Amino acid sequence: MPVHHATTYAGDPAWRVTGYRTVRRLLADPRLGRTHTDPDHASRYSESMVFGRALPASPTEHDDHVQLRRLLTPAFSARRMARLRPRVQDLVDGLLDQLTAQDQPADFHQAVSFPLPVLVICELLGVPYHDRDDFRRWSDAAADMTDRQRSLDGLAALWAYMRDIVARKRREPGPDVLSELGAASDDGTGRFAPDRAAMIAAGLLFAGHETTVAAIDKGVVLLDRHPELAADPERIAGAVEEILRLPLPVPVADGPAPGLPRWANADIDVDGTTIPAGDLVVLDLQDANLDPDTFDRPAACDPGRTDGTHLTFGHGPHYCIGAPVARLELQTLFATLPRRLPGLRLAVPVDELPARTTHLTGGLAALPVRW
């Protein structure tokens, strides 16, 4: 059965959906969304203010989403990524220079995994890199799935910061995404009013670095366990897709299954089980990415895999708009590591790596390595 009763991180009831085909279908189902007609009484996924609870329903939700995608898509186009690629390579080389200047073992998470996505998203959005310690702290707090007040304070601080940045971009625009958001806030429709533009910007800043940090950490761990990931430079794109598909191979305590929370806005029949309108649905992307009916030897790490497309970035109208920049960063880094650091390896056993189990994006708190 692909539908199961579950309990969320917040202790509320939900439906957990598994299996590649079912999860993929529901990712594109318009009857599932992030809003609810009574969000204060809806099941919560977690205590985090980011994806942790339902948003108020809006009659313009669909149109607003279409307008937002239309506005942001050019920022992540193939042409823009091609222009950005040399700069990402320079950033990777510079960070690896700094890493190798340190004593061994060194923390790869602190030296490379965190600063690379931050540097890139700062350039794309037009956010000052020197503010990184502040928005890193706020993002970390906002993603806390156990402390509602900490998460609320972090999101409020991030939003206030971005509100100031968007206001500045409206006065002094530049060749960046926040300047485009600032211009859209003056279009007279009210859809991108300054406060909403700031919230969108905060979401871009959060998603643009937090998720990729975790993916880089995971990639280094997988590279340590599966050297074949870096064996063929011609298959680096496939290696990155396996890094994105496979779970972080770090033992964690049993608990609620992670997934993508969505709320049903109508009754939905899923293979004979009716999910009532208003219920919380957790789409288990990890289970889908390991479905043996879709992936041959799903736990194997195969850069030449051609039997399926992972769902890490979602599917359908809400497919992650930042996927191209995440792929660019990962491909550049993991193509460079075998050349620059052929002896890169973990400095501690995998089961001693500190997993961030209460953080929305997961990942590691530290990644000690030698080279």
C-alpha positions, -999 to 999 in steps of 0.1 A, spaced: 0 0 0 14 34 -9 -7 53 17 0 49 55 -12 66 87 17 86 102 26 110 130 45 141 121 75 158 139 49 180 156 30 149 168 0 155 145 -17 129 123 -9 127 86 -9 105 56 25 92 45 26 84 8 54 62 -6 63 46 -39 78 65 -69 48 65 -92 23 75 -65 45 103 -51 53 116 -86 16 117 -95 6 135 -63 35 161 -67 17 173 -98 -19 170 -83 -35 205 -80 -56 191 -51 -26 192 -29 -10 224 -19 5 245 9 -27 262 19 -56 253 41 -90 269 48 -84 267 86 -46 267 89 -47 273 127 -64 240 132 -47 220 105 -22 193 112 14 206 115 44 189 99 68 204 125 72 235 147 93 252 120 77 282 103 92 271 70 70 243 55 60 233 90 24 244 89 -3 253 63 -7 288 49 -41 306 47 -60 297 15 -62 324 -11 -84 327 -42 -55 340 -62 -31 313 -51 -28 296 -85 -24 329 -105 1 342 -80 22 310 -84 21 313 -122 32 350 -120 60 342 -96 74 314 -117 72 336 -148 92 363 -129 118 340 -115 124 315 -143 148 337 -163 171 340 -132 178 303 -134 178 299 -172 204 278 -190 219 309 -205 223 325 -171 238 293 -157 263 292 -186 274 327 -177 277 318 -141 297 286 -146 332 303 -148 325 322 -116 314 291 -97 347 274 -108 367 303 -95 348 301 -62 354 263 -59 391 267 -66 394 295 -40 376 276 -13 397 245 -19 428 267 -17 417 279 17 408 243 28 442 229 19 460 257 37 444 244 70 458 218 93 444 183 89 418 171 97 397 201 86 359 207 86 348 205 49 313 216 60 327 249 73 353 254 47 334 245 15 299 231 19 285 261 35 303 290 19 300 278 -18 262 279 -20 261 311 0 286 329 -23 266 318 -54 232 327 -41 245 360 -29 257 368 -64 224 357 -80 202 376 -56 224 406 -50 228 400 -12 260 412 5 282 382 13 296 399 44 261 395 60 264 357 57 269 350 95 237 369 102 214 352 76 231 318 83 220 322 120 185 333 110 181 305 85 193 279 109 168 291 135 139 293 110 145 256 100 143 244 136 116 218 136 113 215 174 113 251 187 84 272 173 95 305 189 131 301 177 119 293 142 95 323 143 122 347 154 146 334 128 121 338 100 110 373 112 147 384 113 153 370 78 122 387 64 131 420 80 166 418 65 153 410 31 127 438 33 155 463 37 175 447 9 145 448 -15 138 485 -6 174 493 -14 172 475 -47 141 494 -57 161 526 -52 194 513 -66 187 483 -89 214 461 -102 217 430 -125 203 406 -99 171 388 -89 162 410 -59 163 441 -82 138 423 -105 116 415 -74 119 451 -64 108 463 -98 79 438 -98 67 452 -64 60 485 -83 40 469 -111 7 482 -97 -9 448 -94 -2 444 -57 9 407 -63 45 415 -54 39 442 -28 72 451 -9 63 428 21 55 399 -1 85 405 -23 107 404 9 91 371 20 98 356 -15 133 369 -13 138 353 22 125 320 8 150 322 -21 179 330 2 170 302 25 163 275 -1 192 287 -23 219 277 2 205 255 30 195 225 7 227 227 -14 249 227 17 233 194 28 238 180 -7 275 188 -8 281 172 26 262 141 14 282 140 -18 315 140 1 303 112 23 291 92 -7 324 99 -25 343 84 4 321 52 3 318 51 -35 350 62 -53 334 52 -86 315 85 -84 346 103 -94 361 76 -116 349 90 -150 349 128 -155 326 123 -184 299 110 -161 300 138 -135 265 148 -143 252 113 -136 273 112 -104 256 144 -92 222 129 -99 231 99 -77 242 122 -50 209 140 -52 189 107 -53 206 87 -25 200 94 12 228 105 35 244 73 47 245 84 84 226 64 110 198 84 127 174 75 155 140 62 145 114 89 142 88 104 118 96 98 81 109 130 64 91 142 34 74 170 16 42 183 35 11 192 15 -25 197 25 -54 182 6 -79 208 -7 -104 181 -18 -110 145 -12 -83 124 -30 -85 87 -38 -51 71 -38 -52 35 -49 -84 28 -30 -77 49 1 -96 82 4 -76 111 19 -102 136 31 -100 173 23 -80 193 49 -57 164 59 -19 166 58 -1 145 33 36 138 36 51 128 3 81 106 11 106 116 -16 133 94 -1 113 63 -3 103 72 -39 139 77 -49 147 41 -36 117 24 -52 129 -9 -67 100 -8 -92 116 23 -108 153 20 -100 173 -12 -106 194 -19 -75 181 13 -59 207 14 -31 236 11 -55 255 42 -65 256 42 -103 266 73 -122 256 57 -155 220 51 -143 193 55 -169 163 38 -153 146 68 -136 146 104 -127 148 112 -90 122 133 -73 145 153 -50 136 185 -68 99 176 -70 78 172 -101 52 192 -120 43 229 -116 61 232 -83 94 216 -95 123 234 -77 131 265 -97 166 266 -83 175 231 -95 198 244 -123 220 264 -99 222 235 -74 233 212 -102 258 237 -114 274 240 -80 275 202 -74 288 194 -109 316 220 -106 327 209 -71 326 172 -77 344 175 -110 371 195 -93 376 174 -61 393 144 -78 418 166 -95 425 189 -66 422 165 -37 425 129 -50 432 116 -15 401 132 1 386 110 27 366 112 60 386 117 91 361 98 113 339 68 107 306 75 90 286 66 122 304 94 141 294 122 118 269 145 136 236 145 117 212 175 121 181 155 129 160 185 141 168 207 111 144 210 82 170 203 55 189 177 75 226 173 66 255 174 89 267 198 116 304 191 107 324 170 82 360 163 92 382 153 63 418 145 54 434 147 20 
